[in-house]
Structures are given as structure tokens and as C-alpha cells.
């Protein structure tokens, strides 16, 4: 007998609203080799670092570093 599966439900994502300190940290990370962020457990440090890393991958001139699916990145409007 063929097993029927339920269609996968799409999750709604929360739109990010970066504060001024977060934007400044992400911008400054473009020019610094070592970046340090401190704060509470849910302060958004990981999100800041992941976004800064993705932006660096998207804008790098070095094409030998890694392959990135830029189609997914183009769907997001990250304004810093």
C-alpha cells in the first residue's frame, strides 16, 4: 500500500529589525579581522555574525573560497 504524507507546512519567519548597535557591528565587521560582541543570551549576536558572514561571501571578489546559492540571498532585502 502506498503511504500518503501530509504536505509540509511553511513556517512564517519573523522579519528582523536590527538596532543601531547591531547595524554598526555588522558594518564594522567588514573592516576588522577579529570581531567581539558581548551581551545577553538572546541579544542577537549569532544572527549578526551569520548575516555579516553571508554578506562577505556574497560580496567577495575571491571566487575560490566557497560555492554559495545566491538565489536564496537575493530574496532577502538586508539593508544595513
C-alpha positions in Angstrom: 0.0 0.0 0.0 1.2 3.5 -0.8 1.7 5.7 2.1 0.3 9.2 1.9 2.1 12.0 3.6 0.8 15.4 4.6 2.1 18.3 2.7 4.9 20.2 4.5 3.6 23.4 6.2 5.6 26.5 5.6 6.8 28.4 8.6 6.3 32.1 8.8 9.6 33.9 9.5 9.9 36.9 11.8 11.2 40.0 10.0 14.4 41.2 11.6 14.6 44.7 12.9 18.2 45.4 13.5 19.0 48.1 16.1 21.7 50.7 15.5 24.3 48.9 17.6 23.7 45.7 15.5 24.0 47.6 12.2 27.2 49.3 13.4 28.7 45.9 14.4 27.8 44.3 11.1 29.3 47.2 9.1 32.4 47.3 11.2 33.0 43.6 10.8 33.7 44.2 7.1 37.0 46.0 8.0 38.1 44.0 11.1 39.7 40.6 11.2 38.5 39.9 14.8 35.1 40.9 16.0 33.9 40.6 19.5 30.2 41.0 20.6 29.0 40.6 24.2 25.6 40.6 25.6 22.7 38.6 26.9 21.9 35.1 25.7 19.2 36.2 23.3 20.8 39.5 22.2 21.2 38.5 18.5 25.0 38.1 18.4 24.8 34.9 16.4 22.3 36.4 13.9 24.6 39.4 13.5 27.7 37.2 12.8 25.9 34.9 10.4 24.5 37.9 8.4 27.9 39.6 8.3 29.5 36.3 7.1 26.8 35.8 4.4 27.3 39.4 3.2 31.0 38.9 3.0 30.5 35.7 0.9 28.1 37.5 -1.4 30.3 40.5 -2.0 33.8 38.8 -2.0 35.9 39.0 -5.2 37.7 35.7 -4.3 35.7 33.1 -6.2 37.7 30.2 -5.0 36.6 30.3 -1.4 33.2 28.6 -1.4 30.1 28.0 -3.6 27.0 29.9 -2.4 23.5 29.7 -3.7 22.9 33.4 -4.3 19.4 32.9 -5.5 18.3 32.4 -1.9 20.1 35.5 -0.7 18.5 37.7 -3.4 15.1 37.0 -2.0 16.0 38.8 1.2 16.4 42.6 1.4 19.0 43.1 4.1 19.6 46.8 4.5 22.3 47.8 6.8 
